[in-house]
Amino acid sequence: MSRGALSFRAVRKVYDPEGKAVLALDGVDLDIAPGEFCAIVGPSGCGKTTLLNAVAGFETLTAGAIQLDGRTIATPDASAAPGEDRIVVFQNGALFPWRSVMWNITCGPVMQGRMSEREAREHGLKLLARVGLKGCEDKYPNDLSGGQKRRVEIVRALINDPAVLLLDEPFRALDALTKSVMQEYLLELLVQFPKTVFFITHDLEEALFLGDKVVVFTSRPGRIKEVVSVDIPKPRSHEVLTSPRFLELKAALSAVVHTEAMRAFEAGEKEMAR
Ligand SMILES: Nc1ncnc2c1ncn2[C@@H]1O[C@H](COP(=O)(O)OP(=O)(O)OP(=O)(O)O)[C@@H](O)[C@H]1O
């Protein structure tokens, strides 16, 4: 893969609601290689979504810079508008319920004039078949299960052929079984359609199962505490979850995250006591 290199340099973000400054991110330096799956974990409120939003173009920076393939996409002075090179899949989904699955998938490339309706439909049908949704193209989102909706959303993102996929806890609302199936679907799709992935999760097992690396953030202000390289070969199936190496990585990751979660909790208690 030749595109999708993300680099973060000294990224800082201060929110200033009603003059009470909230330092969300402070000095984040990170490189994500083209085609790399980077899972982001860290305590609640440490700035994970803020960082994702800055890449997506929804949030400005207070200091620092983010580059995509050498092109600066965010600085304090400017941020590149959201575009089809960086697509977000949200945890609560964002399908239009009154439109068919096919419409939801193809509206982006068709409206932007990048594909004819026929081309988009053909491509959409192919992608739906790859995620086990053959025959669902004329259904409406509310006719689908949570897992099926999530697959439609991922197909909708992939049809745009983005350089970077940004996923903010996409499987959070799913039951454990559906979630594990979705994780395998995602890995399989990425073999067929390689993308750089920025994936936020609170689930350490999910981070290790999917990630080439797992970035652990400190409690707020978010800084990078540790980067864990997941040296388990891909393709991975759920059998790896019980392998000695997986369990070893999980124990180490869990210890780091737990320390930070405790810090975040104590900081929250102090703030409440003020
Ligand atoms: N628009 C905003 N205005 C003011 N403060 C904000 C705003 N958005 C986020 N924050 C604060 O910035 C910090 C980081 O928020 P963010 O949502 O990025 O954290 P997070 O790590 O994604 O949290 P979670 O894991 O709970 O989703 C939090 O303290 C949050 O309250």
The ligand as a Tripos MOL2 file, in Angstrom:
@<TRIPOS>MOLECULE
LIG
   31    33     1     0     0
SMALL
NO_CHARGES

@<TRIPOS>ATOM
      1 N1        -16.5030   20.2950   22.5340 N.pl3     1 LIG1
      2 C1        -15.9270   20.1730   23.7330 C.ar      1 LIG1
      3 N2        -15.8930   21.2250   24.5860 N.ar      1 LIG1
      4 C2        -15.2950   21.1240   25.7760 C.ar      1 LIG1
      5 N3        -14.6680   20.0140   26.2290 N.ar      1 LIG1
      6 C3        -14.6720   18.9470   25.4120 C.ar      1 LIG1
      7 C4        -15.2920   18.9620   24.1360 C.ar      1 LIG1
      8 N4        -15.1310   17.7500   23.5460 N.ar      1 LIG1
      9 C5        -14.4360   17.0100   24.4280 C.ar      1 LIG1
     10 N5        -14.1630   17.7250   25.5440 N.ar      1 LIG1
     11 C6        -13.4000   17.2610   26.7090 C.3       1 LIG1
     12 O1        -12.1120   16.8640   26.2270 O.3       1 LIG1
     13 C7        -11.6890   15.6850   26.8790 C.3       1 LIG1
     14 C8        -11.4140   14.6050   25.8500 C.3       1 LIG1
     15 O2        -12.6470   14.2030   25.2920 O.3       1 LIG1
     16 P1        -12.7400   12.9990   24.2350 P.3       1 LIG1
     17 O3        -14.1670   12.8180   23.8750 O.co2     1 LIG1
     18 O4        -11.7790   13.2210   23.1330 O.co2     1 LIG1
     19 O5        -12.2300   11.7640   25.1370 O.3       1 LIG1
     20 P2        -12.2890   10.2200   24.8500 P.3       1 LIG1
     21 O6        -10.9750    9.6600   25.2440 O.co2     1 LIG1
     22 O7        -12.7300    9.9430   23.4480 O.co2     1 LIG1
     23 O8        -13.4100    9.7550   25.8720 O.3       1 LIG1
     24 P3        -14.3660    8.4660   25.8920 P.3       1 LIG1
     25 O9        -13.4650    7.2770   25.9510 O.co2     1 LIG1
     26 O10       -15.1610    8.6240   27.1380 O.co2     1 LIG1
     27 O11       -15.1970    8.4960   24.6510 O.co2     1 LIG1
     28 C9        -12.7890   15.3290   27.8660 C.3       1 LIG1
     29 O12       -12.4320   15.8500   29.1310 O.3       1 LIG1
     30 C10       -14.0140   16.0180   27.3030 C.3       1 LIG1
     31 O13       -14.9130   16.3510   28.3430 O.3       1 LIG1
@<TRIPOS>BOND
     1     1     2 1
     2     2     3 ar
     3     2     7 ar
     4     3     4 ar
     5     4     5 ar
     6     5     6 ar
     7     6     7 ar
     8     6    10 ar
     9     7     8 ar
    10     8     9 ar
    11     9    10 ar
    12    10    11 1
    13    11    12 1
    14    11    30 1
    15    12    13 1
    16    13    14 1
    17    13    28 1
    18    14    15 1
    19    15    16 1
    20    16    17 2
    21    16    18 1
    22    16    19 1
    23    19    20 1
    24    20    21 2
    25    20    22 1
    26    20    23 1
    27    23    24 1
    28    24    25 2
    29    24    26 1
    30    24    27 1
    31    28    29 1
    32    28    30 1
    33    30    31 1
@<TRIPOS>SUBSTRUCTURE
     1 LIG1         1 GROUP 0 **** ****
